[in-house]
Amino acid sequence: MATNYNTPSSAIKAHTWKIAFIFAFLALLVDGADLMLLSYSLNSIKADFGLSSVQAGMLGSFTLAGMAIGGIFGGWACDKFGRVRIVVISILTFSLLTCGLGFTQSFLQFGILRFFASLGLGSLYIACNTLMAEYVPTRYRTTVLGTLQAGWTVGYIVATLLAGWIIPDHGWRMLFYVAIIPVILAIFMHILVPEPLAWQESRLQQPNLSENAEKPSALKLIFQDKRNRNMFILWALTAGFLQFGYYGVNNWMPSYLESELGMKFKEMTAYMVGTYTAMILGKVLAGMMADKLGRRFTYAFGAIGTAIFLPLIVFYNTPENILFLLVIFGFLYGIPYGVNATY
């Protein structure tokens, strides 16, 4: 069955939301895995291309810039072309371009390709959350979306295990070649998952609108209302600082454990698996906490706890306690991410 824009409401409610959740979870899994490939291969790429630390850091910046732009335009594209369609296109974009990174021969080639691949990473995150927010009942939304966020962290674990298995024996290029696999997921999602009923109905209503009627943009509607405008600006800043802090730490943590603490590569990947496992628990519990105690309280608890705890890792780590510190850090940082998608 191809993507069907006229699927009956009863069919969607009875069958499709579970299928949609599975595919959205798997989509965020491959999104998270793809994102982490650079972190684990950064030292090898740096040595292979003869990069300075500044250039190596710029590769991470290209990734974040691409994700930010992809996220902004991904939201617009979801409204115009459909949630499922953008999920599929996003997966194809980052999967094919990330696979192409294995063939690059210079810093410039890698940086350009990584930027465009990251457009897909950013738009996929937005599209998956929008898709599930429309399928899930409001009272369960934070719990389900918090669980959905765990897909990203499961992807981190998958990338960690793949890196520990592939890089020591086959090199960093082979790690990027395997990024072609999610193309299969995109094909099956296009076949099996219809667009949400709300989006289908909005498309059916458009031909009935007057040709001269001008539909206000979503941003215009937001900024017309003072309360919505203030909430939008505040949350954009909050989410931006959350992403800035997390990716700054996450992008360099593997290199830090190797270079500063002298860990072997496979030992480092085992420590990172522990961190991400704790993060999964934090995201799932955050969704449950938010439904019971409120989203603002849950978000603030995780964000403030992480900010207090992070300096402990930097200044008080030892070979004996680093695993414990990383596990607590992962759990705390998972909490705001479990609530993040709801807003």
N, C-alpha and C positions, 0 to 999 in steps of 0.2 A: 504493500500500500504506500503510495507516494504521499508526501506531506499534503494533508487534506485540510483545506480551509473551511469546509462545510460539515465537519464531523459533528454529529448530534451531541448536545450537552450531556445527555445521560451516558453516552459512550465514553466521553471524556472523564466524567466523574467516577465511573465504575472501573475503568481500566487504565486510562492513560497517565494519570498523575504518578502512579507507581513507576511506570516505564520511564516517564519524563525525569523522575528523581534519580533513577539508576543512571540514565545517560548524562544528566547534569553532574552527578557525583563523579562519574568517570571522566567527563570533560574537564572538571576542575582538577581531577587527579593528574591528567596528562599536562594540564596548564602548570600546575605546581612543579611537576617533574621537569618539564622543559625549562622553567625558570631557574631551577637549581643546577642544571647542567653546567652553566658558566661558573658558578661558585666552585665546583669541584675540579673543573678543568683549568681554572685561572692560572695556577702556578705553572702548569705544563704549557699553556699558551704563551705565558710571559717568557718562559725559557725558549720556546720554539721560535717565536717572532722577535726575540730580543727586546722586549718591552720594558720601559721604566715602570715604576710603581704608579706614577701619575697616569700613564697610558692604560695600564691594567685597570685602574679605577675608572677611567673614562668609559671602558667597555660596560661596566656596571651602570654608569650614568646614561649611556645610550639606551640601555634596557629600560631604565625607569622612565626616561623621556618618551620612549615609544609606547610604554604601557599607559602613561598618563594621557597621551593624545588618543590612543586607541580606546581608552575608557570613555573619554568625552564624546568622540564620534560614534562609539559603539552604542551608547544610549540613544542617540538620534537615529542610527541605522535600525535599531530594534523597533522603534516606533514606525519607521517608514517601510521596512522590508520584512519584518517579522522576527520574533525571538529565536525560533528554531533555525531559521535560515542564517541568521548572523552567527549563531553558535557553530553551525556547520562550516560557514565561510572562514570564521576565525580559526577553527581547528586546522583546516586545510592551509591557511596562511602560515601559521607559525610552524606547523609540522614540516611542510615542504622547505621553507626558508631555513629552519633550524638544521634540517638535514644538509642543506647546502653549506652550512658553516664548516662542515668537515672537509670541504674542498677549497676553502679559502687559503690564500698564500701570503697575506699581509694584514697589518693592523687595520688599514683603511677598508679593505674588502670585508673583514670580519665585522668591523664597526657598523658599516652601512647595512649589511645583511641582518645583523642582530637588531638594529633599530627597527627595520621593517617587519621582522619576525615578531618583535615585541608589540607592534600594533595589534596583532592577533591575540597576544596574551592578555592585553588590557581589555579589549572588546569582549573577549570570551568571558572574563570574570563578571562583567556587567550583564551580559546576555543571559548567563546561567542563573544568576540571582533574580533577574527580572522574570525569567521564565517560570521559576519555581514559586516566586511570590504571587503569581497569578493563579497557580494551580492549588496552593495550600490554603485551608481555612485560616482566618485571621488569628484565632485563639491559639493555634499551633504553629504560627508562622515563625516565631523566633526560634523555637526548638528545632524545627525542620531546617531552617536556614543555617542555624548554628551547626547542625549535623552536616549540612551540605558543605560548610566551610572546612570541615575535617577532610573532605576530599582533596583539597589543596595540600594539606599536611601529609596525607597518605602519599601524595605525589612526591613530596620531599623525601619520604622514606624510600620510595621506589628509586628515585634518582640517586640517593645515597648508596643503596645496595648495588645498583648498576655501576656507579662510579667505582666502588670498591672492587667490583668484579672485573670491569673492563679496562680501566685506565692503567693499572700496574702491568698488565700483560699485553694489552692491545693499543694503548695510547688514547689520547683525548679525541682524535678524529672519529674513531669507531663509536665513541659515546654519542656523538652528534648524529651519526648515521642511523642509529636506532630510533631517532625522532620521527622517522617516516611512518612508524607503526600506527600512530593515532589517525591516519587517513582512513583506516578501516572503520574506526569508531564514527567518523563523520559520515561515511556512506550509510551505515546502519541507522544512525540517528535520523538522517534525511528520509529514510524509508519508513521508520516505525513511529516517529513522534510527530503529532500534528501541532499546529500553533494553538495557544490558549484560546478559549472561547471568547474572552474579552477582546482580544486583538482581532479575531475573525469578525466579530460583530461591528467593531469600529471600521473595518475595511468595507463591510457591506453597506454601512450607513453613508459612506463618503459619496457615492454616486447620487444620493438624494439631496446632497447639499447644493445650494445655489452656486453657480459657477463664479458669481461675483462676491460670494461670501468669503471673507478672509478669516481663516482660522488662526487665532493667536498662538504664538509659539509657547512651548512649555516654560522657557526662561522668562518670557514676558508675563505669563500668569504668576510665576513665583515672585517676581520682583514688584508686581503691582500691590501685593499684600505685605504690609510691614512685618507681620509676625513670620510669614513664610520666608520673606527676604532675610530677616535676621537669622532664622534657623538655618537657612541654606548656607549663608556665609560662615556662620559659626561651625556648622558641621563640615563644610569643605575644608576649613582650616584644621579642625580636629582630625579628620581623616588624613589630611596631608601630612601632619606631624606624625601620626601613627605609622604611615607608610614610610616616611623618611627615616624614622628611628629603626623600624624593623628591618628594612632592606639594607640600611647601612651596617647593621650588626650582622645580618644573615649572610650578606654577600662576602664579608671578610672573615667570618668565624672559622670556616674550614682552614683558610690560610693561616689564621692566627694560631690555631691549635697545632698546625704543622710546624710553622716557623718559630713561634715564640715559646711553645711548650714542648717542642721536639717530638711530637707524636709521629708515629709511622702512619702512612696513608690509610691503611685498613683499620688501624686502631682509631684514627680520627673519625672515620665513617661510622664505626660502632657507637662512638660517643654522640654523634649527631642523630643517629637513629633513636637513641634514648631521649634526646631533646625533643624531637618531633613527635614521638609517641606521647610524651607528656602534653604537648601542644594539642594533640587530638582530643585528649581528655578535657583539657581546658576549654576548647571550643564547644564540645557537646554539653558540658556542665554549664557553660555560660548561657547557652540557649535556654536550658531549663531554669536557671536562676533568673534570667530576664523575664520569663513568663510568670514567675512567682513574685519576684522582688522589684521588678521594673528594669527597664533597659539602661536608663541613665546611671543608676546606682551600680549595676553590674559592670558597665563600661568603665566608670570612674574607678571602681575597685581594681580592675585588672590593669588599667593604664597607670594609675598611681603606684600600684604594687610593683609593676615592671620598672618604672622610673627609679624607685628606691632600690630595687634589687640589682639592677645592671652594674652599678659601680662596685658592688661586692665581687662580681666576676672579674672585673678588671684589676682591682687592688688586693684582693684577698684569696685569689685562686692558688691552689697547690695541686700537685699530681694526685694527692689523696682525695681532695674534695671537689675537683673540677666537674666530675660527672654529676654529683649531687647539685651543684650550683646550676649547671646547664639544664637539668631536669626541672628545677623550680622555675628557672627563667622561661623555659618553654611553656610550662603550665600557665604562668601568669600572662605571658604575651598572647597565648591562645584565647584568653577571656575577652579582650576587646574585639578581637577578630570574629568571635562567635556572635557578637552583637552588631558588628559593623554593617553587615549586609541588610539588616532590617531597616536601617535609616536610608 
